[in-house]
Amino acid sequence: MITITPLILIILALLGAAIIIQKYLKLPTNITVLFLSGPLVSISAPIMVFIGSIVSSKMSSDASLATLPLGLMVAGTAFATIPAAMLAKKLGRRLASIIGFTNAFFGSLIAAFAILKQSFVLFCIAAFLIGLCTAFTQQLRFAAIESVSSEKDINKALSVLMFAGIFSAMIGPEIALFGQTLFASSIGFAAPFVGISIMSVVSMLIMLKFKNTKIEETLSEQKPRQLITIIKQPIFIIAVVAAALSYGLMSYIMTSTPLSMHQVHHHSLSDTKWVIQSHIAAMFLPSLITTWLSNKIGIKNILFIGSSLFAVVLVIATQGHSVLHYWWALIILGIAWNFLFFSGTSLLHFSYQPHEKNKVQAINDFSVFTFQGASSLMAGWVLFNYGWNGVTISAIPFVIVMFIISFYYTIYCKRTKELDK
């Protein structure tokens, strides 16, 4: 029988980690607030990844549409990236985030109702609303960067916030598995979405403790550059492509995994949960050493390692369909994503002046999540038409582009001699 004990232990671990961060890392209180608030509202993503396509396959008459809600969730994220950034500029990070989190609250309740009524269309609408919230949670990493007073603490704050994702990775699937049969439904899984709504409220309450930084409360007298001038910068191109490719390719493979494991190759739901949990944990655990590693070997080498790990994923994924094949492929996939997304986010900071940050961050996230949304939408169709090997083989061109971007950044560093000290 599945108990609630693991869930309680994970939440206690989150609180303990927050205390350690506050006491020993000597970062602003804002970072602790973000560390606690972010994972709780972000559990919608791992829950949707874990059970979204499984639930959809039971409600949709066309199996290839099983990943449509997940794709629409990411489409919602892409749609809201620019409004999220603009709201943050107008209202401040705190209020903008709380407004954004309400989308997860209402979206998750609609999703639970859709499951009880077995309405695929309503579930798709709910997924889109949940995606709107994700655009606001992604802005939290920029809130962390703005909360530190010293530029040398930026990577530390970013690593802390990325590490927090491991708790959403653990909390989400545990809620999904525990709440699988709490409400009477032939499909199951209505209760986990009620869990998302509860966690969203808790996250909003925590976010009330966030203090808007001075940079958000003052206007710069310096004239912002034209957007085309910013976009044409090599450092902007490198940052956005690294983040977009890592997120898109990771989502492409991750979205296909639960369907391939549970629906196609008939692995148990527990094994599928273990693989997805391990993957999302691997996405965020490296953040404990990413800052130290980037200081030791430089961002250019982090990019190369991340690109190489993506190549390793494709090799492993084509070797078989056992639980261990999926597990190793998804573990390495998570680490590869961490290295490339960390690099992209860190480098983006060098592409804009403080008074330009909101529009540049908005364009960056719009690009990242548009590509991720397209990847998620394609995942189910490719899987059901060409199989798991079709998914992995079709990812090869994107890995090649990752290596090209890594080489491009190495050349850029040699020219500027500024960024990769």
Contacts in CASP RR format, 6 or more apart in sequence:
PFRMAT RR
TARGET T0000
AUTHOR 0000-0000-0000
METHOD contacts of the structure
MODEL  1
MITITPLILIILALLGAAIIIQKYLKLPTNITVLFLSGPLVSISAPIMVF
IGSIVSSKMSSDASLATLPLGLMVAGTAFATIPAAMLAKKLGRRLASIIG
FTNAFFGSLIAAFAILKQSFVLFCIAAFLIGLCTAFTQQLRFAAIESVSS
EKDINKALSVLMFAGIFSAMIGPEIALFGQTLFASSIGFAAPFVGISIMS
VVSMLIMLKFKNTKIEETLSEQKPRQLITIIKQPIFIIAVVAAALSYGLM
SYIMTSTPLSMHQVHHHSLSDTKWVIQSHIAAMFLPSLITTWLSNKIGIK
NILFIGSSLFAVVLVIATQGHSVLHYWWALIILGIAWNFLFFSGTSLLHF
SYQPHEKNKVQAINDFSVFTFQGASSLMAGWVLFNYGWNGVTISAIPFVI
VMFIISFYYTIYCKRTKELDK
2 177 0 8 1.000
2 178 0 8 1.000
2 179 0 8 1.000
2 180 0 8 1.000
3 178 0 8 1.000
4 178 0 8 1.000
6 174 0 8 1.000
7 171 0 8 1.000
7 174 0 8 1.000
7 175 0 8 1.000
7 178 0 8 1.000
10 167 0 8 1.000
10 170 0 8 1.000
10 171 0 8 1.000
10 174 0 8 1.000
11 171 0 8 1.000
13 167 0 8 1.000
14 36 0 8 1.000
14 39 0 8 1.000
14 164 0 8 1.000
14 167 0 8 1.000
14 171 0 8 1.000
15 36 0 8 1.000
17 35 0 8 1.000
17 164 0 8 1.000
17 167 0 8 1.000
18 32 0 8 1.000
18 35 0 8 1.000
18 36 0 8 1.000
21 27 0 8 1.000
21 31 0 8 1.000
21 32 0 8 1.000
21 35 0 8 1.000
21 160 0 8 1.000
22 29 0 8 1.000
22 32 0 8 1.000
25 31 0 8 1.000
25 156 0 8 1.000
25 160 0 8 1.000
27 147 0 8 1.000
27 148 0 8 1.000
27 153 0 8 1.000
27 156 0 8 1.000
27 157 0 8 1.000
27 160 0 8 1.000
28 147 0 8 1.000
28 148 0 8 1.000
28 149 0 8 1.000
29 209 0 8 1.000
29 211 0 8 1.000
30 143 0 8 1.000
30 144 0 8 1.000
30 147 0 8 1.000
30 210 0 8 1.000
30 211 0 8 1.000
30 213 0 8 1.000
31 144 0 8 1.000
31 147 0 8 1.000
31 148 0 8 1.000
31 157 0 8 1.000
31 160 0 8 1.000
31 161 0 8 1.000
33 206 0 8 1.000
33 207 0 8 1.000
33 209 0 8 1.000
33 210 0 8 1.000
34 140 0 8 1.000
34 143 0 8 1.000
34 144 0 8 1.000
34 147 0 8 1.000
34 161 0 8 1.000
34 164 0 8 1.000
34 210 0 8 1.000
35 160 0 8 1.000
35 161 0 8 1.000
35 164 0 8 1.000
36 164 0 8 1.000
36 206 0 8 1.000
37 97 0 8 1.000
37 140 0 8 1.000
37 203 0 8 1.000
37 204 0 8 1.000
37 206 0 8 1.000
37 207 0 8 1.000
37 210 0 8 1.000
38 137 0 8 1.000
38 140 0 8 1.000
38 161 0 8 1.000
38 164 0 8 1.000
38 165 0 8 1.000
38 168 0 8 1.000
38 203 0 8 1.000
39 164 0 8 1.000
39 165 0 8 1.000
39 166 0 8 1.000
39 167 0 8 1.000
39 168 0 8 1.000
39 171 0 8 1.000
40 168 0 8 1.000
40 171 0 8 1.000
40 199 0 8 1.000
40 200 0 8 1.000
40 202 0 8 1.000
40 203 0 8 1.000
40 206 0 8 1.000
41 101 0 8 1.000
41 104 0 8 1.000
41 133 0 8 1.000
41 137 0 8 1.000
41 199 0 8 1.000
41 200 0 8 1.000
41 203 0 8 1.000
41 204 0 8 1.000
42 134 0 8 1.000
42 137 0 8 1.000
42 165 0 8 1.000
42 168 0 8 1.000
43 168 0 8 1.000
43 171 0 8 1.000
43 172 0 8 1.000
43 175 0 8 1.000
43 195 0 8 1.000
43 196 0 8 1.000
43 199 0 8 1.000
44 73 0 8 1.000
44 104 0 8 1.000
44 108 0 8 1.000
44 130 0 8 1.000
44 131 0 8 1.000
44 133 0 8 1.000
44 134 0 8 1.000
44 196 0 8 1.000
44 200 0 8 1.000
45 73 0 8 1.000
45 134 0 8 1.000
45 168 0 8 1.000
46 168 0 8 1.000
46 169 0 8 1.000
46 171 0 8 1.000
46 172 0 8 1.000
46 173 0 8 1.000
46 276 0 8 1.000
46 277 0 8 1.000
46 280 0 8 1.000
47 172 0 8 1.000
47 173 0 8 1.000
47 175 0 8 1.000
47 176 0 8 1.000
47 192 0 8 1.000
47 193 0 8 1.000
47 196 0 8 1.000
48 69 0 8 1.000
48 70 0 8 1.000
48 73 0 8 1.000
48 127 0 8 1.000
48 130 0 8 1.000
49 70 0 8 1.000
49 254 0 8 1.000
49 255 0 8 1.000
49 258 0 8 1.000
49 276 0 8 1.000
49 280 0 8 1.000
50 172 0 8 1.000
50 173 0 8 1.000
50 176 0 8 1.000
50 258 0 8 1.000
50 272 0 8 1.000
50 273 0 8 1.000
50 276 0 8 1.000
51 176 0 8 1.000
51 189 0 8 1.000
51 192 0 8 1.000
51 258 0 8 1.000
52 69 0 8 1.000
52 70 0 8 1.000
52 127 0 8 1.000
52 189 0 8 1.000
52 258 0 8 1.000
53 66 0 8 1.000
53 67 0 8 1.000
53 69 0 8 1.000
53 70 0 8 1.000
53 255 0 8 1.000
53 258 0 8 1.000
53 259 0 8 1.000
53 263 0 8 1.000
53 380 0 8 1.000
54 66 0 8 1.000
54 189 0 8 1.000
54 258 0 8 1.000
54 259 0 8 1.000
54 262 0 8 1.000
54 263 0 8 1.000
54 269 0 8 1.000
55 115 0 8 1.000
55 123 0 8 1.000
55 187 0 8 1.000
55 188 0 8 1.000
55 189 0 8 1.000
56 65 0 8 1.000
56 66 0 8 1.000
56 67 0 8 1.000
56 68 0 8 1.000
56 69 0 8 1.000
56 70 0 8 1.000
56 120 0 8 1.000
56 123 0 8 1.000
57 63 0 8 1.000
57 66 0 8 1.000
57 259 0 8 1.000
57 263 0 8 1.000
58 187 0 8 1.000
59 114 0 8 1.000
59 115 0 8 1.000
59 118 0 8 1.000
59 119 0 8 1.000
59 120 0 8 1.000
59 123 0 8 1.000
59 187 0 8 1.000
60 66 0 8 1.000
60 68 0 8 1.000
60 120 0 8 1.000
63 263 0 8 1.000
63 384 0 8 1.000
64 380 0 8 1.000
64 381 0 8 1.000
64 384 0 8 1.000
64 385 0 8 1.000
65 120 0 8 1.000
65 380 0 8 1.000
66 259 0 8 1.000
66 263 0 8 1.000
66 380 0 8 1.000
66 384 0 8 1.000
67 255 0 8 1.000
67 256 0 8 1.000
67 259 0 8 1.000
67 376 0 8 1.000
67 377 0 8 1.000
67 379 0 8 1.000
67 380 0 8 1.000
67 381 0 8 1.000
67 383 0 8 1.000
68 124 0 8 1.000
68 377 0 8 1.000
69 123 0 8 1.000
69 124 0 8 1.000
69 126 0 8 1.000
69 127 0 8 1.000
70 127 0 8 1.000
70 255 0 8 1.000
70 376 0 8 1.000
70 379 0 8 1.000
71 127 0 8 1.000
71 255 0 8 1.000
71 373 0 8 1.000
71 376 0 8 1.000
71 377 0 8 1.000
72 124 0 8 1.000
72 127 0 8 1.000
72 128 0 8 1.000
72 131 0 8 1.000
72 377 0 8 1.000
73 127 0 8 1.000
73 128 0 8 1.000
73 130 0 8 1.000
73 131 0 8 1.000
73 134 0 8 1.000
73 376 0 8 1.000
74 131 0 8 1.000
74 134 0 8 1.000
74 251 0 8 1.000
74 369 0 8 1.000
74 372 0 8 1.000
74 373 0 8 1.000
74 375 0 8 1.000
74 376 0 8 1.000
74 377 0 8 1.000
75 128 0 8 1.000
75 131 0 8 1.000
75 373 0 8 1.000
75 377 0 8 1.000
76 128 0 8 1.000
76 129 0 8 1.000
76 131 0 8 1.000
76 132 0 8 1.000
76 134 0 8 1.000
76 135 0 8 1.000
76 369 0 8 1.000
77 131 0 8 1.000
77 132 0 8 1.000
77 134 0 8 1.000
77 135 0 8 1.000
77 138 0 8 1.000
77 365 0 8 1.000
77 369 0 8 1.000
77 372 0 8 1.000
77 373 0 8 1.000
78 135 0 8 1.000
78 365 0 8 1.000
78 366 0 8 1.000
78 369 0 8 1.000
78 370 0 8 1.000
78 372 0 8 1.000
78 373 0 8 1.000
79 128 0 8 1.000
79 132 0 8 1.000
79 135 0 8 1.000
80 100 0 8 1.000
80 103 0 8 1.000
80 131 0 8 1.000
80 132 0 8 1.000
80 134 0 8 1.000
80 135 0 8 1.000
80 136 0 8 1.000
81 135 0 8 1.000
81 138 0 8 1.000
81 362 0 8 1.000
81 365 0 8 1.000
81 366 0 8 1.000
81 369 0 8 1.000
82 362 0 8 1.000
82 363 0 8 1.000
82 366 0 8 1.000
83 135 0 8 1.000
84 96 0 8 1.000
84 100 0 8 1.000
84 135 0 8 1.000
84 136 0 8 1.000
84 138 0 8 1.000
84 139 0 8 1.000
84 362 0 8 1.000
84 365 0 8 1.000
85 139 0 8 1.000
85 358 0 8 1.000
85 359 0 8 1.000
85 361 0 8 1.000
85 362 0 8 1.000
85 365 0 8 1.000
86 358 0 8 1.000
86 362 0 8 1.000
87 95 0 8 1.000
87 96 0 8 1.000
87 99 0 8 1.000
87 100 0 8 1.000
88 96 0 8 1.000
88 97 0 8 1.000
88 139 0 8 1.000
88 142 0 8 1.000
88 143 0 8 1.000
88 216 0 8 1.000
88 358 0 8 1.000
89 216 0 8 1.000
89 358 0 8 1.000
90 96 0 8 1.000
91 99 0 8 1.000
92 212 0 8 1.000
92 216 0 8 1.000
92 217 0 8 1.000
93 139 0 8 1.000
93 140 0 8 1.000
93 143 0 8 1.000
93 146 0 8 1.000
93 210 0 8 1.000
93 212 0 8 1.000
93 213 0 8 1.000
93 216 0 8 1.000
94 207 0 8 1.000
94 208 0 8 1.000
94 210 0 8 1.000
94 211 0 8 1.000
94 212 0 8 1.000
96 136 0 8 1.000
96 139 0 8 1.000
97 136 0 8 1.000
97 137 0 8 1.000
97 139 0 8 1.000
97 140 0 8 1.000
97 143 0 8 1.000
97 207 0 8 1.000
97 210 0 8 1.000
98 204 0 8 1.000
98 207 0 8 1.000
98 208 0 8 1.000
99 136 0 8 1.000
100 132 0 8 1.000
100 133 0 8 1.000
100 135 0 8 1.000
100 136 0 8 1.000
101 133 0 8 1.000
101 136 0 8 1.000
101 137 0 8 1.000
101 200 0 8 1.000
101 203 0 8 1.000
101 204 0 8 1.000
101 207 0 8 1.000
102 133 0 8 1.000
102 200 0 8 1.000
102 204 0 8 1.000
103 129 0 8 1.000
103 130 0 8 1.000
103 131 0 8 1.000
103 132 0 8 1.000
103 133 0 8 1.000
103 136 0 8 1.000
104 129 0 8 1.000
104 130 0 8 1.000
104 131 0 8 1.000
104 133 0 8 1.000
104 196 0 8 1.000
104 197 0 8 1.000
104 200 0 8 1.000
105 196 0 8 1.000
105 197 0 8 1.000
105 200 0 8 1.000
105 201 0 8 1.000
105 204 0 8 1.000
106 129 0 8 1.000
106 197 0 8 1.000
107 126 0 8 1.000
107 129 0 8 1.000
107 130 0 8 1.000
107 193 0 8 1.000
107 197 0 8 1.000
108 126 0 8 1.000
108 130 0 8 1.000
108 193 0 8 1.000
108 194 0 8 1.000
108 195 0 8 1.000
108 196 0 8 1.000
108 197 0 8 1.000
108 200 0 8 1.000
109 193 0 8 1.000
109 194 0 8 1.000
109 197 0 8 1.000
110 122 0 8 1.000
110 125 0 8 1.000
110 126 0 8 1.000
110 129 0 8 1.000
111 123 0 8 1.000
111 126 0 8 1.000
111 127 0 8 1.000
111 130 0 8 1.000
111 193 0 8 1.000
111 196 0 8 1.000
112 183 0 8 1.000
112 190 0 8 1.000
112 191 0 8 1.000
112 193 0 8 1.000
112 194 0 8 1.000
112 197 0 8 1.000
113 122 0 8 1.000
113 190 0 8 1.000
114 120 0 8 1.000
114 122 0 8 1.000
114 123 0 8 1.000
114 125 0 8 1.000
114 126 0 8 1.000
115 123 0 8 1.000
115 185 0 8 1.000
115 187 0 8 1.000
115 188 0 8 1.000
115 189 0 8 1.000
115 190 0 8 1.000
115 193 0 8 1.000
116 183 0 8 1.000
116 185 0 8 1.000
116 190 0 8 1.000
118 185 0 8 1.000
118 186 0 8 1.000
118 187 0 8 1.000
126 193 0 8 1.000
130 196 0 8 1.000
133 200 0 8 1.000
134 369 0 8 1.000
135 365 0 8 1.000
135 369 0 8 1.000
138 365 0 8 1.000
138 369 0 8 1.000
139 361 0 8 1.000
139 365 0 8 1.000
140 161 0 8 1.000
141 158 0 8 1.000
141 161 0 8 1.000
141 162 0 8 1.000
141 345 0 8 1.000
142 357 0 8 1.000
142 361 0 8 1.000
143 210 0 8 1.000
143 213 0 8 1.000
144 157 0 8 1.000
144 158 0 8 1.000
144 160 0 8 1.000
144 161 0 8 1.000
145 154 0 8 1.000
145 157 0 8 1.000
145 158 0 8 1.000
145 349 0 8 1.000
146 213 0 8 1.000
146 215 0 8 1.000
146 216 0 8 1.000
146 357 0 8 1.000
147 157 0 8 1.000
147 213 0 8 1.000
148 154 0 8 1.000
148 156 0 8 1.000
148 157 0 8 1.000
154 346 0 8 1.000
154 349 0 8 1.000
155 290 0 8 1.000
155 291 0 8 1.000
155 294 0 8 1.000
155 295 0 8 1.000
155 346 0 8 1.000
156 291 0 8 1.000
158 287 0 8 1.000
158 291 0 8 1.000
158 342 0 8 1.000
158 345 0 8 1.000
158 346 0 8 1.000
159 287 0 8 1.000
159 288 0 8 1.000
159 290 0 8 1.000
159 291 0 8 1.000
159 342 0 8 1.000
160 287 0 8 1.000
162 284 0 8 1.000
162 287 0 8 1.000
162 290 0 8 1.000
162 338 0 8 1.000
162 341 0 8 1.000
162 342 0 8 1.000
163 284 0 8 1.000
163 285 0 8 1.000
163 287 0 8 1.000
163 288 0 8 1.000
164 284 0 8 1.000
165 280 0 8 1.000
165 283 0 8 1.000
165 284 0 8 1.000
166 280 0 8 1.000
166 281 0 8 1.000
166 283 0 8 1.000
166 284 0 8 1.000
166 285 0 8 1.000
168 280 0 8 1.000
169 277 0 8 1.000
169 279 0 8 1.000
169 280 0 8 1.000
169 281 0 8 1.000
169 283 0 8 1.000
169 284 0 8 1.000
170 277 0 8 1.000
170 281 0 8 1.000
171 199 0 8 1.000
172 192 0 8 1.000
173 273 0 8 1.000
173 276 0 8 1.000
173 277 0 8 1.000
175 192 0 8 1.000
175 195 0 8 1.000
175 196 0 8 1.000
175 199 0 8 1.000
176 189 0 8 1.000
176 192 0 8 1.000
176 273 0 8 1.000
177 269 0 8 1.000
177 270 0 8 1.000
177 273 0 8 1.000
178 192 0 8 1.000
179 189 0 8 1.000
179 191 0 8 1.000
179 192 0 8 1.000
180 188 0 8 1.000
180 189 0 8 1.000
180 191 0 8 1.000
180 192 0 8 1.000
180 269 0 8 1.000
181 188 0 8 1.000
181 191 0 8 1.000
182 190 0 8 1.000
182 191 0 8 1.000
183 190 0 8 1.000
183 191 0 8 1.000
183 194 0 8 1.000
215 354 0 8 1.000
219 355 0 8 1.000
220 353 0 8 1.000
220 354 0 8 1.000
220 355 0 8 1.000
222 353 0 8 1.000
222 355 0 8 1.000
224 353 0 8 1.000
224 355 0 8 1.000
224 356 0 8 1.000
224 359 0 8 1.000
225 353 0 8 1.000
225 356 0 8 1.000
227 359 0 8 1.000
227 363 0 8 1.000
230 236 0 8 1.000
230 351 0 8 1.000
230 352 0 8 1.000
230 356 0 8 1.000
230 360 0 8 1.000
231 237 0 8 1.000
231 363 0 8 1.000
233 351 0 8 1.000
234 408 0 8 1.000
234 412 0 8 1.000
235 347 0 8 1.000
235 350 0 8 1.000
235 351 0 8 1.000
235 412 0 8 1.000
235 419 0 8 1.000
236 348 0 8 1.000
236 351 0 8 1.000
236 360 0 8 1.000
238 344 0 8 1.000
238 347 0 8 1.000
238 405 0 8 1.000
238 408 0 8 1.000
238 409 0 8 1.000
238 412 0 8 1.000
239 343 0 8 1.000
239 344 0 8 1.000
239 345 0 8 1.000
239 347 0 8 1.000
239 348 0 8 1.000
239 350 0 8 1.000
239 351 0 8 1.000
239 364 0 8 1.000
240 344 0 8 1.000
240 348 0 8 1.000
240 363 0 8 1.000
240 364 0 8 1.000
240 367 0 8 1.000
240 368 0 8 1.000
241 401 0 8 1.000
241 405 0 8 1.000
242 303 0 8 1.000
242 340 0 8 1.000
242 341 0 8 1.000
242 343 0 8 1.000
242 344 0 8 1.000
242 347 0 8 1.000
242 402 0 8 1.000
242 405 0 8 1.000
243 340 0 8 1.000
243 341 0 8 1.000
243 344 0 8 1.000
243 345 0 8 1.000
243 348 0 8 1.000
243 364 0 8 1.000
243 367 0 8 1.000
243 368 0 8 1.000
244 367 0 8 1.000
244 368 0 8 1.000
244 371 0 8 1.000
244 372 0 8 1.000
245 340 0 8 1.000
245 371 0 8 1.000
245 398 0 8 1.000
245 401 0 8 1.000
245 402 0 8 1.000
245 405 0 8 1.000
246 306 0 8 1.000
246 310 0 8 1.000
246 336 0 8 1.000
246 337 0 8 1.000
246 339 0 8 1.000
246 340 0 8 1.000
246 341 0 8 1.000
246 344 0 8 1.000
246 402 0 8 1.000
247 337 0 8 1.000
247 341 0 8 1.000
247 368 0 8 1.000
247 369 0 8 1.000
247 371 0 8 1.000
247 372 0 8 1.000
248 368 0 8 1.000
248 371 0 8 1.000
248 372 0 8 1.000
248 373 0 8 1.000
248 374 0 8 1.000
248 375 0 8 1.000
248 376 0 8 1.000
248 398 0 8 1.000
249 310 0 8 1.000
249 375 0 8 1.000
249 395 0 8 1.000
249 398 0 8 1.000
249 399 0 8 1.000
249 402 0 8 1.000
250 283 0 8 1.000
250 333 0 8 1.000
250 334 0 8 1.000
250 336 0 8 1.000
250 337 0 8 1.000
251 372 0 8 1.000
251 373 0 8 1.000
251 375 0 8 1.000
251 376 0 8 1.000
251 379 0 8 1.000
252 375 0 8 1.000
252 376 0 8 1.000
252 378 0 8 1.000
252 379 0 8 1.000
252 391 0 8 1.000
252 395 0 8 1.000
253 313 0 8 1.000
253 317 0 8 1.000
253 329 0 8 1.000
253 330 0 8 1.000
253 333 0 8 1.000
253 379 0 8 1.000
253 391 0 8 1.000
253 392 0 8 1.000
253 395 0 8 1.000
254 276 0 8 1.000
254 279 0 8 1.000
254 330 0 8 1.000
254 333 0 8 1.000
255 375 0 8 1.000
255 376 0 8 1.000
255 379 0 8 1.000
255 380 0 8 1.000
256 379 0 8 1.000
256 380 0 8 1.000
256 382 0 8 1.000
256 383 0 8 1.000
256 388 0 8 1.000
256 391 0 8 1.000
257 272 0 8 1.000
257 275 0 8 1.000
257 276 0 8 1.000
257 279 0 8 1.000
257 326 0 8 1.000
257 330 0 8 1.000
258 272 0 8 1.000
258 276 0 8 1.000
259 379 0 8 1.000
259 380 0 8 1.000
259 383 0 8 1.000
259 384 0 8 1.000
260 321 0 8 1.000
260 326 0 8 1.000
260 383 0 8 1.000
260 387 0 8 1.000
260 388 0 8 1.000
260 391 0 8 1.000
261 267 0 8 1.000
261 271 0 8 1.000
261 272 0 8 1.000
261 275 0 8 1.000
261 323 0 8 1.000
261 326 0 8 1.000
262 268 0 8 1.000
262 269 0 8 1.000
262 272 0 8 1.000
264 383 0 8 1.000
264 387 0 8 1.000
264 388 0 8 1.000
265 321 0 8 1.000
265 388 0 8 1.000
267 323 0 8 1.000
267 326 0 8 1.000
271 323 0 8 1.000
274 323 0 8 1.000
274 327 0 8 1.000
275 323 0 8 1.000
275 326 0 8 1.000
275 327 0 8 1.000
275 330 0 8 1.000
276 330 0 8 1.000
278 327 0 8 1.000
278 330 0 8 1.000
278 331 0 8 1.000
279 330 0 8 1.000
279 331 0 8 1.000
279 333 0 8 1.000
279 334 0 8 1.000
280 334 0 8 1.000
282 330 0 8 1.000
282 331 0 8 1.000
282 332 0 8 1.000
282 333 0 8 1.000
282 334 0 8 1.000
282 335 0 8 1.000
282 338 0 8 1.000
283 334 0 8 1.000
283 335 0 8 1.000
283 337 0 8 1.000
283 338 0 8 1.000
284 338 0 8 1.000
285 338 0 8 1.000
286 335 0 8 1.000
286 338 0 8 1.000
286 339 0 8 1.000
287 338 0 8 1.000
287 342 0 8 1.000
290 302 0 8 1.000
290 338 0 8 1.000
290 339 0 8 1.000
290 342 0 8 1.000
293 302 0 8 1.000
294 302 0 8 1.000
294 342 0 8 1.000
294 343 0 8 1.000
294 346 0 8 1.000
298 420 0 8 1.000
298 421 0 8 1.000
299 343 0 8 1.000
299 346 0 8 1.000
299 347 0 8 1.000
299 409 0 8 1.000
299 419 0 8 1.000
299 420 0 8 1.000
300 406 0 8 1.000
300 409 0 8 1.000
300 410 0 8 1.000
300 413 0 8 1.000
300 420 0 8 1.000
302 339 0 8 1.000
302 340 0 8 1.000
302 342 0 8 1.000
302 343 0 8 1.000
303 339 0 8 1.000
303 340 0 8 1.000
303 343 0 8 1.000
303 402 0 8 1.000
303 405 0 8 1.000
303 406 0 8 1.000
303 409 0 8 1.000
304 403 0 8 1.000
304 406 0 8 1.000
305 339 0 8 1.000
306 335 0 8 1.000
306 336 0 8 1.000
306 339 0 8 1.000
306 340 0 8 1.000
306 402 0 8 1.000
307 336 0 8 1.000
307 340 0 8 1.000
307 399 0 8 1.000
307 402 0 8 1.000
307 403 0 8 1.000
307 405 0 8 1.000
307 406 0 8 1.000
309 332 0 8 1.000
309 333 0 8 1.000
309 335 0 8 1.000
309 336 0 8 1.000
309 339 0 8 1.000
310 333 0 8 1.000
310 336 0 8 1.000
310 340 0 8 1.000
310 395 0 8 1.000
310 399 0 8 1.000
310 402 0 8 1.000
311 399 0 8 1.000
312 332 0 8 1.000
312 336 0 8 1.000
313 329 0 8 1.000
313 332 0 8 1.000
313 333 0 8 1.000
313 336 0 8 1.000
313 392 0 8 1.000
314 392 0 8 1.000
314 393 0 8 1.000
314 395 0 8 1.000
314 396 0 8 1.000
314 399 0 8 1.000
316 325 0 8 1.000
316 328 0 8 1.000
316 329 0 8 1.000
316 332 0 8 1.000
317 325 0 8 1.000
317 326 0 8 1.000
317 329 0 8 1.000
317 388 0 8 1.000
317 389 0 8 1.000
317 391 0 8 1.000
317 392 0 8 1.000
318 389 0 8 1.000
318 392 0 8 1.000
318 393 0 8 1.000
319 325 0 8 1.000
321 388 0 8 1.000
340 402 0 8 1.000
347 409 0 8 1.000
347 419 0 8 1.000
348 360 0 8 1.000
348 361 0 8 1.000
348 364 0 8 1.000
350 419 0 8 1.000
351 360 0 8 1.000
352 360 0 8 1.000
352 361 0 8 1.000
379 391 0 8 1.000
382 390 0 8 1.000
382 391 0 8 1.000
382 394 0 8 1.000
383 390 0 8 1.000
383 391 0 8 1.000
386 394 0 8 1.000
409 420 0 8 1.000
412 419 0 8 1.000
413 419 0 8 1.000
413 420 0 8 1.000
END
